Amino acid sequence: MTLENAPAPSQSIHKSPAWKIARWLICFGAFITVACEARAQDAKWESVLGAIDPAKAAVAGQWAIQDGALHVAAVEGARLQLPINASGEYDLRIRFSRETGRHSVGLVVLHGGKQVAFEVDGWGMNLAGFQNIAGQSFQNNPSRRNGVRLENGREYVMTVEVRKDGLRGLLDGQEISSFKTDGHDLSISDLWKLPSTQTCGLVAWDCDVVFHTIEVRAIGSTASLVVRTAPSESSAPGLTPATTEKMAEKKMAEGPTEPSASSAGNTNPSTPSTTAKKRVLIVIASHHFFYREYADPRSELERAGIQVTVAAGRKARSQPHSGSGEGSDGGIVMPDIALSDVKVADYDAVLFSGGWGASMYQFAFEGRYNEASYNGNREIKQEANRIVNEFLAANKYVCALCNATSVLAWARINGKSPLEGKLVCAPTREAPPGIYNGRPGQPSCRWHSEVNGARMSPAGSIGQPGTAIDDISVDGLIITGEDDISARAMGRKLVELLTKK
């Protein structure tokens, strides 16, 4: 047989049994896809808004029904339980407008018995996605999408589609993020935890939001969808009054869980009475402090009734890193005092907040940074070292977040670092570029603690696995936090320790 009269490959393939089976599977798959789309289109939306009692459903923040819409005032971590118990396949949809702020709005859904939040315009970096996945926020998990920014005053429709094999988040009908899962690897961030683990919810971070409509629909006969008329913790499935009481006792024992002092009516009433006379000094860099590492611990401390004083190298307007949660006003902070005016007797603890600018307080560091402001000056470094020495000598807590652990690493007490031999949480992210050991470089921020004899806690190893949200190490009077997402946990841990002390 010559090449010219050989049968065309397409002819022989099309006649083969394998091709017939493949073609049948393709057609069947297309049929299933069309059928599923038709099934979703036929399903009826059910309004949830009328079943919401904000007084009972609010977990954090000020929520109210006004002019037929649900409003929430700007507060960090605002969240509300929706009167929905759902399983199987369903869609949850909201029509909303963010009126002020620059942070995320989202939905909490249930999938495979696990809660997860879908958010847009999050982390002060215009990110979107589902969190958590395998313990990771959408800063680090596969659902992360960049450049998703909300325009204030504009109405949007957000939909989360829950299917047996995955999740899909949409904004104005366009897919933003999707993730294939049966739900086993999902979890809710500590930022959004709800009293009931079997309800859906609304979340908003430090922004005024109007929820014009809230709707849900079941997809197919496998869905179980219950819209309850009395959304409260005690009405969640399987919760008896005795169980609810135990949950409340546990919540009180754990200390504050809400992110902001402005969440009136949701604070722990027992904590302020035991911490009202406590005072904490927070030290920020004069240039490039990480805003969340200052603001998040401060809000936790003040909500517990602890007085906070802010200090910096000099008493002048301090500039945070851009994109560190500073807000639309730029996050400029005017310190209350300069380091030279700090009297250790006035405080119960000191916290050095992070950011590359904290490098200006490294007393014994012999290198040099490319950014001149990070090098500080000898007098300010001596004051920082004095504060570390005097707090420890007075048996008071010395704390540091993220890159500020380097301040403790390079402090000197009788010629030694106070971190020598201590278990320390420090970030894996890069330190500022500069001269290290006589050569240009940019090692991990952990390097500072490592070369000064600290025992390093593996990244994300404390508490919830795979995330640094609760990575706080307490070793004697030294308290260190891994990263900016550990900042709120740092505030809570300090409240807990000062309450006991």
C-alpha positions in Angstrom: 0.0 0.0 0.0 1.3 3.3 -1.0 1.1 6.5 1.0 -1.3 7.9 -1.6 -4.0 5.3 -1.3 -3.8 4.8 2.5 -7.0 5.6 4.3 -7.2 9.0 6.0 -6.5 8.7 9.8 -9.7 10.6 10.5 -11.8 8.0 8.6 -10.4 5.0 10.5 -10.6 6.7 13.9 -14.2 7.8 13.4 -15.1 4.2 12.6 -13.4 2.8 15.7 -15.4 1.7 18.8 -13.1 3.8 21.0 -14.1 6.9 19.1 -17.8 6.1 19.2 -17.5 5.8 23.0 -15.6 9.0 23.4 -18.1 10.8 21.2 -20.9 9.5 23.3 -19.2 10.6 26.5 -18.7 14.1 25.1 -22.3 14.3 24.1 -23.4 13.0 27.5 -21.2 15.5 29.3 -22.6 18.3 27.2 -26.1 17.1 28.0 -25.3 17.0 31.8 -23.9 20.5 31.6 -27.0 21.8 29.9 -29.2 19.9 32.3 -27.4 21.3 35.3 -27.7 24.9 34.0 -31.4 24.4 33.3 -31.9 22.9 36.7 -30.2 26.0 38.3 -32.3 28.3 36.1 -35.5 26.6 37.1 -34.7 26.8 40.8 -36.5 29.5 42.6 -34.8 32.2 44.7 -36.0 32.6 48.3 -35.6 35.9 50.1 -33.8 35.8 53.4 -33.9 39.4 54.3 -37.3 39.3 56.0 -36.3 36.5 58.3 -33.3 38.4 59.8 -33.5 39.9 63.2 -30.3 42.0 63.5 -30.5 42.2 67.3 -30.2 38.4 67.5 -28.2 37.6 64.4 -25.4 40.2 64.7 -22.1 38.7 65.9 -20.0 41.9 65.6 -20.8 45.4 64.5 -23.9 47.5 64.4 -26.5 46.0 62.0 -30.0 47.4 61.3 -32.8 47.1 58.9 -33.5 50.5 57.3 -35.9 51.2 54.4 -36.1 47.5 53.6 -32.4 46.9 53.4 -29.8 45.6 55.9 -27.1 48.1 56.9 -23.9 47.6 58.8 -21.6 50.4 60.1 -17.9 50.3 59.4 -16.1 48.2 62.0 -13.3 45.7 61.7 -14.7 42.1 61.5 -18.4 43.0 61.2 -20.4 39.8 60.8 -23.9 38.5 61.0 -25.4 35.0 61.0 -27.9 34.3 58.3 -30.9 32.2 59.3 -29.9 29.5 56.8 -28.9 25.9 57.3 -27.9 24.4 54.0 -26.5 21.1 52.6 -26.2 19.7 49.2 -26.1 22.0 46.2 -27.4 25.6 46.5 -26.7 29.2 45.6 -26.4 32.2 47.9 -26.7 35.7 46.4 -26.6 39.3 47.7 -27.1 42.6 46.0 -25.1 45.2 47.9 -23.3 48.5 47.8 -20.2 49.4 49.8 -20.7 53.0 50.8 -17.4 53.7 52.6 -14.1 52.1 53.2 -11.6 50.1 51.1 -11.9 46.5 52.5 -13.7 43.3 51.9 -17.4 42.3 51.7 -18.2 38.7 51.6 -20.4 35.6 52.2 -20.0 32.7 54.6 -21.3 29.4 53.1 -21.5 25.8 54.2 -20.0 23.0 52.1 -19.5 19.5 53.2 -20.4 20.6 56.7 -17.6 23.2 56.8 -17.9 27.0 56.7 -15.8 29.1 54.4 -15.9 32.8 53.4 -15.9 34.2 49.9 -14.6 37.8 49.9 -13.8 40.5 47.3 -11.5 43.5 47.7 -9.7 42.0 50.7 -6.5 42.4 52.8 -6.1 46.0 51.6 -4.6 44.6 48.4 -7.8 44.2 46.2 -7.6 40.4 46.6 -10.5 38.0 46.3 -11.1 34.3 47.0 -12.1 31.7 49.5 -10.7 31.4 53.0 -9.5 29.3 54.4 -8.4 26.5 52.2 -6.0 23.9 53.8 -5.6 26.5 56.6 -4.5 29.2 54.3 -6.1 32.6 53.6 -6.7 33.6 50.0 -3.4 35.6 50.3 -1.7 32.2 49.9 -4.2 29.6 48.7 -5.1 28.6 45.1 -8.4 30.6 45.0 -6.5 33.9 45.2 -7.4 36.4 42.5 -5.7 39.8 42.2 -7.1 43.2 41.1 -10.7 42.7 42.3 -11.7 46.2 43.5 -15.1 47.5 44.6 -16.2 51.0 43.8 -17.9 52.7 46.7 -21.5 53.7 46.1 -22.0 51.2 43.2 -24.4 48.2 43.5 -23.0 44.7 42.9 -24.4 41.2 42.9 -22.3 38.6 44.6 -23.1 34.9 44.2 -21.6 31.8 45.7 -22.5 28.6 44.0 -22.1 25.5 46.2 -21.8 22.2 44.3 -20.9 18.7 45.5 -17.5 19.0 43.8 -16.6 22.6 44.5 -17.3 26.3 45.0 -17.7 29.1 42.6 -17.7 32.8 43.5 -19.2 35.4 41.1 -19.5 39.2 41.0 -22.1 40.6 38.6 -22.3 37.3 36.9 -18.6 37.0 36.2 -16.6 34.2 37.8 -14.1 35.6 40.2 -12.8 32.5 41.8 -13.5 28.8 41.9 -12.1 25.8 43.8 -12.7 22.1 43.4 -13.4 20.5 46.8 -15.7 18.2 48.7 -15.4 20.5 51.7 -12.9 18.5 53.8 -10.1 21.1 53.4 -12.3 24.2 54.1 -12.4 26.2 57.3 -13.5 29.6 58.5 -10.9 32.3 59.3 -10.7 33.4 63.0 -11.6 36.8 61.7 -15.1 35.6 60.7 -16.0 32.8 63.2 -19.7 32.6 63.9 -21.3 31.2 67.1 -23.0 28.4 65.1 -20.8 26.4 62.8 -23.9 25.3 60.7 -25.1 28.6 59.4 -24.3 30.9 56.5 -23.3 34.6 57.1 -22.5 38.1 55.9 -19.1 39.7 56.6 -17.6 43.2 56.0 -14.3 44.6 57.1 -14.2 48.3 58.2 -16.7 49.6 55.7 -20.3 50.8 55.6 -22.3 48.4 53.5 -26.0 48.2 52.5 -27.3 44.7 51.6 -30.3 45.4 49.4 -31.3 41.8 48.9 -30.2 38.5 50.3 -31.5 35.4 48.5 -30.9 31.6 48.4 -32.0 28.8 46.2 -31.7 25.0 46.4 -30.4 23.2 43.4 -31.9 19.8 42.7 -33.5 17.2 45.1 -30.4 16.6 47.1 -30.4 20.1 48.6 -31.5 20.7 52.2 -32.3 24.3 52.7 -33.9 25.7 55.9 -34.5 29.4 56.3 -35.2 30.0 60.0 -37.3 32.8 61.4 -35.4 33.2 64.7 -31.7 33.4 63.9 -30.0 32.7 67.2 -27.2 30.5 68.5 -29.5 28.4 70.5 -31.7 27.6 67.5 -28.8 26.0 65.6 -29.3 22.3 65.0 -28.2 20.1 67.9 -27.8 22.9 70.4 -29.6 22.6 73.7 -29.8 25.4 76.2 -27.1 23.6 78.3 -24.8 23.4 75.2 -25.3 27.1 74.5 -24.4 28.0 78.0 -21.2 26.0 77.8 -20.4 27.7 74.5 -20.8 31.1 76.2 -18.6 30.0 79.1 -16.0 28.8 76.7 -16.1 32.1 74.8 -15.6 34.1 78.0 -12.7 31.9 79.0 -11.0 32.5 75.7 -11.2 36.2 76.2 -12.1 38.8 73.5 -12.8 37.6 70.0 -14.2 40.7 68.3 -11.7 42.9 66.5 -12.8 46.4 67.5 -13.7 48.4 70.5 -16.5 50.0 68.5 -18.5 46.7 68.5 -20.6 47.9 71.4 -22.7 45.2 73.0 -20.4 42.4 71.8 -17.5 42.8 74.2 -16.6 40.5 77.0 -17.9 42.2 80.2 -15.6 40.4 82.5 -12.3 41.5 80.9 -12.3 45.3 81.3 -12.8 45.2 85.1 -9.6 43.1 85.4 -7.5 45.1 83.0 -8.8 48.6 83.5 -5.6 49.7 85.3 -3.2 48.0 82.9 -1.2 50.1 80.4 0.7 48.9 77.3 3.3 50.8 75.3 3.2 50.2 71.5 6.4 51.3 69.7 6.1 52.0 65.9 8.8 53.1 63.5 8.9 56.7 62.4 8.9 55.6 58.8 7.4 52.3 57.4 5.7 50.6 60.3 3.2 47.9 59.3 -0.2 49.4 60.1 -2.1 46.3 61.0 0.7 45.3 63.4 0.0 48.5 65.3 -3.8 48.8 64.8 -5.0 45.2 65.4 -3.2 44.7 68.7 -4.3 48.1 69.8 -7.9 47.5 69.1 -7.8 44.2 71.1 -6.1 45.9 74.0 -8.4 48.9 74.2 -11.5 46.8 73.8 -10.4 44.9 76.9 -10.0 48.2 78.8 -6.3 48.4 78.6 -4.8 51.9 78.0 -2.4 52.2 75.1 0.3 54.7 74.6 2.1 55.0 71.3 5.8 55.8 71.1 8.3 56.2 68.2 11.9 57.3 67.8 10.7 60.9 67.7 7.3 62.5 68.4 6.5 63.3 64.8 4.0 62.0 62.2 4.8 58.4 61.5 4.3 56.9 58.0 3.1 53.3 57.5 4.0 50.9 54.7 1.6 51.3 51.7 -0.8 48.5 51.5 -0.5 47.4 55.1 -4.1 48.1 56.1 -3.7 51.8 56.6 -7.0 52.9 55.1 -8.1 55.7 52.9 -6.6 58.4 55.2 -3.1 57.1 54.7 -2.7 55.7 58.2 -0.5 58.5 59.5 0.0 58.1 63.3 1.1 60.9 65.7 3.0 59.1 68.5 2.0 60.2 72.1 5.7 60.3 73.2 9.2 59.8 71.9 11.3 56.8 73.1 13.4 59.1 75.2 10.3 60.0 77.3 9.3 56.5 78.1 9.2 55.6 81.8 8.9 51.9 82.2 7.2 52.3 85.6 4.2 53.7 83.7 3.5 50.5 81.7 2.8 46.8 82.2 4.2 45.6 78.8 5.8 46.9 75.6 5.0 45.8 72.1 7.3 46.6 69.1 5.2 46.6 66.0 6.8 45.4 62.7 7.5 46.7 59.3 10.9 47.2 57.7 11.1 50.5 59.5 11.4 48.7 62.9 15.0 48.1 61.8 15.8 51.6 63.0 15.8 50.2 66.6 18.3 47.4 66.1 20.9 48.3 68.7 23.8 45.9 67.9 23.3 45.3 64.2 26.5 46.1 62.4 25.1 46.1 58.9 23.5 48.8 56.9 20.3 49.2 54.9 19.7 50.6 51.4 16.8 52.7 52.8 18.5 55.4 54.9 15.6 55.8 57.4 15.9 52.1 58.4 19.4 52.7 59.8 18.1 55.1 62.5 20.7 56.8 64.7 22.7 55.8 67.7 20.8 57.8 70.3 17.4 56.3 69.3 18.8 52.8 69.2 20.2 53.3 72.7 16.7 54.3 73.9 15.2 51.2 72.3 17.8 49.0 74.0 17.2 50.8 77.3 13.4 50.1 77.1 14.0 46.4 76.4 16.4 46.1 79.4 14.3 48.0 81.8 11.0 46.2 81.0 12.7 42.8 81.5 14.4 43.9 84.6 11.0 45.0 86.0 9.6 41.6 85.2 7.3 43.0 82.5 6.4 41.6 79.1 8.4 42.5 76.0 6.6 41.7 72.8 7.5 42.0 69.1 5.6 41.3 65.8 7.1 40.3 62.5 10.3 42.2 61.6 10.3 43.9 65.0 11.6 40.6 66.4 14.9 41.8 65.0 14.8 44.6 67.5 14.8 42.1 70.3 17.4 40.0 68.5 19.8 42.9 68.4 19.2 44.2 71.8 21.9 43.5 74.4 21.6 42.6 78.1 25.0 42.1 79.6 26.4 41.6 76.1 23.8 38.9 75.1 20.6 39.0 73.1 17.4 38.6 75.1 16.3 36.1 72.4 19.3 33.8 73.0 17.8 30.3 73.8 14.2 31.6 73.5 11.5 30.0 71.3 10.7 32.7 68.8 8.1 33.2 66.1 9.5 35.3 63.2 8.4 35.8 59.6 9.9 33.9 56.6 9.4 37.0 54.4 12.5 39.0 53.3 14.2 41.5 55.5 15.0 44.9 53.9 17.9 44.8 51.4 21.2 46.1 52.6 24.7 45.0 53.8 24.7 41.8 55.9 28.0 40.4 57.2 29.8 42.8 55.0 28.1 41.8 51.8 24.9 42.9 49.9 22.0 40.7 50.7 18.4 40.3 51.7 17.9 37.3 54.0 14.7 36.2 55.7 13.6 38.3 58.7 14.2 35.1 60.7 17.9 35.5 60.1 18.2 38.2 62.8 16.8 35.9 65.5 18.7 32.8 64.3 22.2 34.5 64.3 21.4 35.7 67.8 20.8 32.2 69.2 17.0 32.0 69.2 15.2 28.7 68.8 12.9 29.2 65.8 9.3 28.1 65.8 8.5 26.6 62.3 6.3 28.9 60.2 2.6 28.4 60.8 3.2 25.6 63.4 1.4 27.0 66.4 -2.3 26.4 66.8 -4.2 26.2 63.6 -1.9 24.3 61.2 -0.7 25.9 58.0 -1.5 29.5 59.0 0.3 32.1 61.1 -3.0 33.6 62.3 -2.4 32.3 65.8 1.4 31.9 65.8 2.3 33.6 69.0 5.2 32.3 71.1 5.4 33.0 74.8 8.7 32.1 76.4 9.0 33.7 79.8 8.6 37.5 79.4 9.4 37.4 75.7 6.4 37.2 73.4 6.8 37.1 69.6 4.4 37.0 66.7 5.1 35.6 63.3 3.4 38.0 60.9 0.8 40.7 60.3 -1.9 38.1 60.3 -0.8 37.2 63.8 -1.3 40.8 65.1 -4.8 40.3 66.4 -3.8 37.1 68.2 -0.9 39.1 69.8 -3.3 41.6 71.3 -5.5 38.8 72.6 -2.6 36.9 74.1 -1.4 40.1 75.8 -4.9 40.7 77.2 -4.9 37.1 78.5 -1.5 37.4 80.2 -2.1 40.8 81.7 -5.5 39.6 83.1 -3.8 36.8 84.9 -0.8 38.8 86.1 
